[in-house]
Amino acid sequence: MSVVIGVRIPKKLKEELEQLGIDYAREIREYLQRRVKEEKAKKLAEALDKLIEQAIEKDYSTTWIREERESRS
């Protein structure tokens, strides 16, 4: 299923696109699809960074506590 969106552009730009034979509808569609992929990848990378950061902090805490306990013995 698809929906229609409208975009206002200068008349001169539309004329130039048509003269050059550029399929602007396809160009816009591909651009929007590419941007969605980029944003999803960005959000995924941020989530992975947080997970890695938490894992490193947890590992550091565990190591530090273990070292402290061993030094008291």
Biopython code that builds the backbone (N, CA, C, O; Angstrom):
import numpy as np
from Bio.PDB.StructureBuilder import StructureBuilder

atoms = [
    (1, "MET", "N", (0.848, -1.178, 0.000)),
    (1, "MET", "CA", (0.000, 0.000, 0.000)),
    (1, "MET", "C", (0.890, 1.236, 0.000)),
    (1, "MET", "O", (1.961, 1.242, 0.606)),
    (2, "SER", "N", (0.452, 2.242, -0.660)),
    (2, "SER", "CA", (1.230, 3.473, -0.708)),
    (2, "SER", "C", (0.316, 4.664, -0.455)),
    (2, "SER", "O", (-0.908, 4.568, -0.543)),
    (3, "VAL", "N", (0.942, 5.775, -0.143)),
    (3, "VAL", "CA", (0.216, 7.028, 0.069)),
    (3, "VAL", "C", (0.855, 8.097, -0.805)),
    (3, "VAL", "O", (1.980, 7.947, -1.283)),
    (4, "VAL", "N", (0.124, 9.159, -0.998)),
    (4, "VAL", "CA", (0.617, 10.263, -1.813)),
    (4, "VAL", "C", (1.004, 11.403, -0.887)),
    (4, "VAL", "O", (0.256, 11.763, 0.021)),
    (5, "ILE", "N", (2.192, 11.971, -1.130)),
    (5, "ILE", "CA", (2.591, 13.176, -0.412)),
    (5, "ILE", "C", (2.833, 14.263, -1.446)),
    (5, "ILE", "O", (3.212, 13.981, -2.583)),
    (6, "GLY", "N", (2.616, 15.485, -1.050)),
    (6, "GLY", "CA", (2.812, 16.599, -1.973)),
    (6, "GLY", "C", (3.975, 17.465, -1.522)),
    (6, "GLY", "O", (4.171, 17.697, -0.329)),
    (7, "VAL", "N", (4.736, 17.936, -2.488)),
    (7, "VAL", "CA", (5.881, 18.795, -2.196)),
    (7, "VAL", "C", (5.838, 19.977, -3.150)),
    (7, "VAL", "O", (5.709, 19.802, -4.362)),
    (8, "ARG", "N", (5.945, 21.170, -2.606)),
    (8, "ARG", "CA", (5.981, 22.361, -3.456)),
    (8, "ARG", "C", (7.428, 22.656, -3.832)),
    (8, "ARG", "O", (8.316, 22.722, -2.983)),
    (9, "ILE", "N", (7.631, 22.830, -5.127)),
    (9, "ILE", "CA", (8.949, 23.214, -5.627)),
    (9, "ILE", "C", (8.755, 24.361, -6.613)),
    (9, "ILE", "O", (7.668, 24.527, -7.166)),
    (10, "PRO", "N", (9.782, 25.137, -6.830)),
    (10, "PRO", "CA", (9.649, 26.217, -7.810)),
    (10, "PRO", "C", (9.320, 25.661, -9.199)),
    (10, "PRO", "O", (9.804, 24.601, -9.597)),
    (11, "LYS", "N", (8.491, 26.404, -9.914)),
    (11, "LYS", "CA", (8.071, 25.986, -11.252)),
    (11, "LYS", "C", (9.280, 25.780, -12.161)),
    (11, "LYS", "O", (9.315, 24.831, -12.944)),
    (12, "LYS", "N", (10.254, 26.651, -12.062)),
    (12, "LYS", "CA", (11.459, 26.562, -12.894)),
    (12, "LYS", "C", (12.194, 25.245, -12.637)),
    (12, "LYS", "O", (12.686, 24.612, -13.571)),
    (13, "LEU", "N", (12.266, 24.838, -11.372)),
    (13, "LEU", "CA", (12.935, 23.579, -11.039)),
    (13, "LEU", "C", (12.213, 22.401, -11.683)),
    (13, "LEU", "O", (12.854, 21.504, -12.231)),
    (14, "LYS", "N", (10.884, 22.399, -11.620)),
    (14, "LYS", "CA", (10.114, 21.313, -12.236)),
    (14, "LYS", "C", (10.352, 21.271, -13.743)),
    (14, "LYS", "O", (10.508, 20.198, -14.326)),
    (15, "GLU", "N", (10.379, 22.428, -14.357)),
    (15, "GLU", "CA", (10.631, 22.488, -15.802)),
    (15, "GLU", "C", (12.018, 21.934, -16.141)),
    (15, "GLU", "O", (12.181, 21.198, -17.114)),
    (16, "GLU", "N", (13.011, 22.296, -15.328)),
    (16, "GLU", "CA", (14.370, 21.808, -15.571)),
    (16, "GLU", "C", (14.454, 20.293, -15.390)),
    (16, "GLU", "O", (15.117, 19.605, -16.166)),
    (17, "LEU", "N", (13.783, 19.781, -14.370)),
    (17, "LEU", "CA", (13.769, 18.334, -14.147)),
    (17, "LEU", "C", (13.177, 17.617, -15.359)),
    (17, "LEU", "O", (13.711, 16.609, -15.820)),
    (18, "GLU", "N", (12.076, 18.146, -15.862)),
    (18, "GLU", "CA", (11.429, 17.533, -17.025)),
    (18, "GLU", "C", (12.308, 17.636, -18.270)),
    (18, "GLU", "O", (12.407, 16.681, -19.040)),
    (19, "GLN", "N", (12.944, 18.790, -18.470)),
    (19, "GLN", "CA", (13.819, 18.971, -19.634)),
    (19, "GLN", "C", (14.995, 17.997, -19.597)),
    (19, "GLN", "O", (15.429, 17.496, -20.634)),
    (20, "LEU", "N", (15.500, 17.738, -18.406)),
    (20, "LEU", "CA", (16.646, 16.838, -18.258)),
    (20, "LEU", "C", (16.231, 15.370, -18.209)),
    (20, "LEU", "O", (17.081, 14.480, -18.178)),
    (21, "GLY", "N", (14.936, 15.123, -18.203)),
    (21, "GLY", "CA", (14.446, 13.750, -18.181)),
    (21, "GLY", "C", (14.647, 13.059, -16.842)),
    (21, "GLY", "O", (14.771, 11.836, -16.780)),
    (22, "ILE", "N", (14.677, 13.836, -15.779)),
    (22, "ILE", "CA", (14.866, 13.267, -14.440)),
    (22, "ILE", "C", (13.519, 12.838, -13.884)),
    (22, "ILE", "O", (12.578, 13.630, -13.824)),
    (23, "ASP", "N", (13.437, 11.588, -13.482)),
    (23, "ASP", "CA", (12.220, 11.059, -12.866)),
    (23, "ASP", "C", (12.232, 11.479, -11.397)),
    (23, "ASP", "O", (12.697, 10.745, -10.525)),
    (24, "TYR", "N", (11.706, 12.683, -11.149)),
    (24, "TYR", "CA", (11.800, 13.248, -9.804)),
    (24, "TYR", "C", (11.024, 12.448, -8.769)),
    (24, "TYR", "O", (11.422, 12.416, -7.605)),
    (25, "ALA", "N", (9.939, 11.809, -9.153)),
    (25, "ALA", "CA", (9.181, 10.991, -8.202)),
    (25, "ALA", "C", (10.042, 9.824, -7.712)),
    (25, "ALA", "O", (10.062, 9.518, -6.520)),
    (26, "ARG", "N", (10.747, 9.182, -8.634)),
    (26, "ARG", "CA", (11.628, 8.066, -8.268)),
    (26, "ARG", "C", (12.785, 8.568, -7.410)),
    (26, "ARG", "O", (13.157, 7.934, -6.423)),
    (27, "GLU", "N", (13.348, 9.709, -7.793)),
    (27, "GLU", "CA", (14.469, 10.285, -7.042)),
    (27, "GLU", "C", (14.062, 10.586, -5.603)),
    (27, "GLU", "O", (14.800, 10.274, -4.668)),
    (28, "ILE", "N", (12.903, 11.185, -5.428)),
    (28, "ILE", "CA", (12.415, 11.523, -4.086)),
    (28, "ILE", "C", (12.155, 10.254, -3.289)),
    (28, "ILE", "O", (12.535, 10.165, -2.122)),
    (29, "ARG", "N", (11.513, 9.280, -3.907)),
    (29, "ARG", "CA", (11.212, 8.010, -3.247)),
    (29, "ARG", "C", (12.498, 7.330, -2.775)),
    (29, "ARG", "O", (12.587, 6.888, -1.630)),
    (30, "GLU", "N", (13.492, 7.249, -3.660)),
    (30, "GLU", "CA", (14.761, 6.608, -3.309)),
    (30, "GLU", "C", (15.488, 7.372, -2.209)),
    (30, "GLU", "O", (16.087, 6.770, -1.318)),
    (31, "TYR", "N", (15.432, 8.692, -2.275)),
    (31, "TYR", "CA", (16.081, 9.507, -1.251)),
    (31, "TYR", "C", (15.450, 9.247, 0.117)),
    (31, "TYR", "O", (16.157, 9.055, 1.106)),
    (32, "LEU", "N", (14.126, 9.241, 0.166)),
    (32, "LEU", "CA", (13.441, 9.015, 1.439)),
    (32, "LEU", "C", (13.726, 7.618, 1.983)),
    (32, "LEU", "O", (13.906, 7.451, 3.189)),
    (33, "GLN", "N", (13.767, 6.621, 1.116)),
    (33, "GLN", "CA", (14.093, 5.265, 1.559)),
    (33, "GLN", "C", (15.511, 5.204, 2.120)),
    (33, "GLN", "O", (15.753, 4.557, 3.139)),
    (34, "ARG", "N", (16.439, 5.871, 1.460)),
    (34, "ARG", "CA", (17.835, 5.897, 1.911)),
    (34, "ARG", "C", (17.947, 6.592, 3.274)),
    (34, "ARG", "O", (18.680, 6.131, 4.149)),
    (35, "ARG", "N", (17.223, 7.695, 3.450)),
    (35, "ARG", "CA", (17.255, 8.431, 4.723)),
    (35, "ARG", "C", (16.694, 7.593, 5.861)),
    (35, "ARG", "O", (17.222, 7.621, 6.972)),
    (36, "VAL", "N", (15.621, 6.842, 5.590)),
    (36, "VAL", "CA", (15.046, 5.975, 6.622)),
    (36, "VAL", "C", (16.073, 4.926, 7.037)),
    (36, "VAL", "O", (16.258, 4.684, 8.230)),
    (37, "LYS", "N", (16.740, 4.301, 6.071)),
    (37, "LYS", "CA", (17.770, 3.305, 6.382)),
    (37, "LYS", "C", (18.890, 3.918, 7.218)),
    (37, "LYS", "O", (19.355, 3.312, 8.184)),
    (38, "GLU", "N", (19.319, 5.126, 6.842)),
    (38, "GLU", "CA", (20.392, 5.796, 7.572)),
    (38, "GLU", "C", (19.989, 6.074, 9.013)),
    (38, "GLU", "O", (20.777, 5.846, 9.931)),
    (39, "GLU", "N", (18.780, 6.561, 9.220)),
    (39, "GLU", "CA", (18.313, 6.872, 10.571)),
    (39, "GLU", "C", (18.166, 5.610, 11.416)),
    (39, "GLU", "O", (18.507, 5.610, 12.599)),
    (40, "LYS", "N", (17.656, 4.529, 10.809)),
    (40, "LYS", "CA", (17.542, 3.265, 11.538)),
    (40, "LYS", "C", (18.923, 2.762, 11.938)),
    (40, "LYS", "O", (19.117, 2.297, 13.061)),
    (41, "ALA", "N", (19.878, 2.853, 11.022)),
    (41, "ALA", "CA", (21.246, 2.412, 11.317)),
    (41, "ALA", "C", (21.855, 3.271, 12.420)),
    (41, "ALA", "O", (22.557, 2.757, 13.291)),
    (42, "LYS", "N", (21.594, 4.558, 12.387)),
    (42, "LYS", "CA", (22.116, 5.472, 13.408)),
    (42, "LYS", "C", (21.557, 5.118, 14.782)),
    (42, "LYS", "O", (22.303, 5.051, 15.759)),
    (43, "LYS", "N", (20.249, 4.893, 14.860)),
    (43, "LYS", "CA", (19.626, 4.541, 16.136)),
    (43, "LYS", "C", (20.131, 3.195, 16.644)),
    (43, "LYS", "O", (20.354, 3.030, 17.844)),
    (44, "LEU", "N", (20.313, 2.239, 15.749)),
    (44, "LEU", "CA", (20.835, 0.936, 16.134)),
    (44, "LEU", "C", (22.259, 1.068, 16.659)),
    (44, "LEU", "O", (22.611, 0.449, 17.663)),
    (45, "ALA", "N", (23.072, 1.863, 15.992)),
    (45, "ALA", "CA", (24.456, 2.072, 16.433)),
    (45, "ALA", "C", (24.488, 2.725, 17.809)),
    (45, "ALA", "O", (25.312, 2.359, 18.647)),
    (46, "GLU", "N", (23.603, 3.684, 18.050)),
    (46, "GLU", "CA", (23.541, 4.337, 19.359)),
    (46, "GLU", "C", (23.144, 3.337, 20.438)),
    (46, "GLU", "O", (23.719, 3.339, 21.526)),
    (47, "ALA", "N", (22.166, 2.484, 20.146)),
    (47, "ALA", "CA", (21.734, 1.477, 21.114)),
    (47, "ALA", "C", (22.861, 0.491, 21.402)),
    (47, "ALA", "O", (23.072, 0.111, 22.554)),
    (48, "LEU", "N", (23.581, 0.076, 20.370)),
    (48, "LEU", "CA", (24.708, -0.840, 20.561)),
    (48, "LEU", "C", (25.813, -0.188, 21.375)),
    (48, "LEU", "O", (26.420, -0.837, 22.227)),
    (49, "ASP", "N", (26.082, 1.085, 21.124)),
    (49, "ASP", "CA", (27.090, 1.804, 21.901)),
    (49, "ASP", "C", (26.728, 1.817, 23.382)),
    (49, "ASP", "O", (27.593, 1.623, 24.236)),
    (50, "LYS", "N", (25.446, 2.048, 23.689)),
    (50, "LYS", "CA", (25.004, 2.053, 25.085)),
    (50, "LYS", "C", (25.198, 0.684, 25.719)),
    (50, "LYS", "O", (25.668, 0.579, 26.852)),
    (51, "LEU", "N", (24.833, -0.369, 24.983)),
    (51, "LEU", "CA", (25.002, -1.722, 25.513)),
    (51, "LEU", "C", (26.469, -2.037, 25.772)),
    (51, "LEU", "O", (26.812, -2.608, 26.807)),
    (52, "ILE", "N", (27.323, -1.669, 24.845)),
    (52, "ILE", "CA", (28.755, -1.918, 25.002)),
    (52, "ILE", "C", (29.292, -1.128, 26.188)),
    (52, "ILE", "O", (30.082, -1.640, 26.980)),
    (53, "GLU", "N", (28.859, 0.117, 26.304)),
    (53, "GLU", "CA", (29.296, 0.963, 27.412)),
    (53, "GLU", "C", (28.876, 0.356, 28.746)),
    (53, "GLU", "O", (29.665, 0.331, 29.691)),
    (54, "GLN", "N", (27.652, -0.129, 28.830)),
    (54, "GLN", "CA", (27.162, -0.752, 30.061)),
    (54, "GLN", "C", (27.943, -2.016, 30.374)),
    (54, "GLN", "O", (28.270, -2.277, 31.532)),
    (55, "ALA", "N", (28.243, -2.797, 29.354)),
    (55, "ALA", "CA", (28.999, -4.034, 29.557)),
    (55, "ALA", "C", (30.399, -3.720, 30.055)),
    (55, "ALA", "O", (30.910, -4.410, 30.937)),
    (56, "ILE", "N", (31.020, -2.698, 29.509)),
    (56, "ILE", "CA", (32.364, -2.313, 29.939)),
    (56, "ILE", "C", (32.330, -1.822, 31.380)),
    (56, "ILE", "O", (33.182, -2.197, 32.185)),
    (57, "GLU", "N", (31.340, -0.979, 31.709)),
    (57, "GLU", "CA", (31.223, -0.473, 33.075)),
    (57, "GLU", "C", (30.988, -1.618, 34.052)),
    (57, "GLU", "O", (31.585, -1.647, 35.128)),
    (58, "LYS", "N", (30.132, -2.551, 33.689)),
    (58, "LYS", "CA", (29.834, -3.683, 34.560)),
    (58, "LYS", "C", (31.086, -4.531, 34.748)),
    (58, "LYS", "O", (31.393, -4.944, 35.867)),
    (59, "ASP", "N", (31.806, -4.793, 33.667)),
    (59, "ASP", "CA", (33.024, -5.587, 33.749)),
    (59, "ASP", "C", (34.052, -4.880, 34.612)),
    (59, "ASP", "O", (34.724, -5.521, 35.420)),
    (60, "TYR", "N", (34.186, -3.573, 34.457)),
    (60, "TYR", "CA", (35.141, -2.809, 35.251)),
    (60, "TYR", "C", (34.762, -2.874, 36.724)),
    (60, "TYR", "O", (35.624, -3.082, 37.578)),
    (61, "SER", "N", (33.473, -2.698, 37.027)),
    (61, "SER", "CA", (33.011, -2.749, 38.417)),
    (61, "SER", "C", (33.291, -4.104, 39.028)),
    (61, "SER", "O", (33.771, -4.193, 40.158)),
    (62, "THR", "N", (32.994, -5.155, 38.292)),
    (62, "THR", "CA", (33.223, -6.513, 38.783)),
    (62, "THR", "C", (34.703, -6.735, 39.060)),
    (62, "THR", "O", (35.066, -7.286, 40.099)),
    (63, "THR", "N", (35.545, -6.313, 38.148)),
    (63, "THR", "CA", (36.989, -6.473, 38.312)),
    (63, "THR", "C", (37.477, -5.677, 39.512)),
    (63, "THR", "O", (38.269, -6.185, 40.306)),
    (64, "TRP", "N", (37.026, -4.454, 39.656)),
    (64, "TRP", "CA", (37.453, -3.598, 40.755)),
    (64, "TRP", "C", (37.041, -4.190, 42.099)),
    (64, "TRP", "O", (37.840, -4.227, 43.035)),
    (65, "ILE", "N", (35.790, -4.654, 42.197)),
    (65, "ILE", "CA", (35.313, -5.253, 43.449)),
    (65, "ILE", "C", (36.121, -6.493, 43.786)),
    (65, "ILE", "O", (36.508, -6.687, 44.938)),
    (66, "ARG", "N", (36.378, -7.331, 42.795)),
    (66, "ARG", "CA", (37.162, -8.544, 43.012)),
    (66, "ARG", "C", (38.566, -8.183, 43.509)),
    (66, "ARG", "O", (39.062, -8.801, 44.451)),
    (67, "GLU", "N", (39.201, -7.206, 42.897)),
    (67, "GLU", "CA", (40.545, -6.794, 43.307)),
    (67, "GLU", "C", (40.543, -6.234, 44.725)),
    (67, "GLU", "O", (41.463, -6.501, 45.498)),
    (68, "GLU", "N", (39.535, -5.474, 45.064)),
    (68, "GLU", "CA", (39.432, -4.923, 46.417)),
    (68, "GLU", "C", (39.273, -6.033, 47.450)),
    (68, "GLU", "O", (39.917, -6.002, 48.499)),
    (69, "ARG", "N", (38.432, -6.999, 47.164)),
    (69, "ARG", "CA", (38.234, -8.121, 48.088)),
    (69, "ARG", "C", (39.520, -8.914, 48.270)),
    (69, "ARG", "O", (39.877, -9.296, 49.385)),
    (70, "GLU", "N", (40.214, -9.157, 47.158)),
    (70, "GLU", "CA", (41.457, -9.931, 47.226)),
    (70, "GLU", "C", (42.544, -9.168, 47.972)),
    (70, "GLU", "O", (43.362, -9.782, 48.657)),
    (71, "SER", "N", (42.570, -7.865, 47.855)),
    (71, "SER", "CA", (43.605, -7.083, 48.535)),
    (71, "SER", "C", (43.371, -7.039, 50.039)),
    (71, "SER", "O", (44.319, -6.830, 50.795)),
    (72, "ARG", "N", (42.148, -7.229, 50.488)),
    (72, "ARG", "CA", (41.824, -7.228, 51.920)),
    (72, "ARG", "C", (42.149, -8.565, 52.572)),
    (72, "ARG", "O", (42.297, -8.648, 53.791)),
    (73, "SER", "N", (42.257, -9.599, 51.765)),
    (73, "SER", "CA", (42.492, -10.938, 52.325)),
    (73, "SER", "C", (43.914, -11.148, 52.735)),
    (73, "SER", "O", (44.264, -12.222, 53.223)),
]
sb = StructureBuilder()
sb.init_structure("model")
sb.init_model(0)
sb.init_chain("A")
sb.init_seg("    ")
for serial, (resi, resn, name, xyz) in enumerate(atoms, 1):
    if name == "N":
        sb.init_residue(resn, " ", resi, " ")
    sb.init_atom(name, np.array(xyz, "f"), 0.0, 1.0, " ", f" {name:<3s}", serial, name[0])
structure = sb.get_structure()
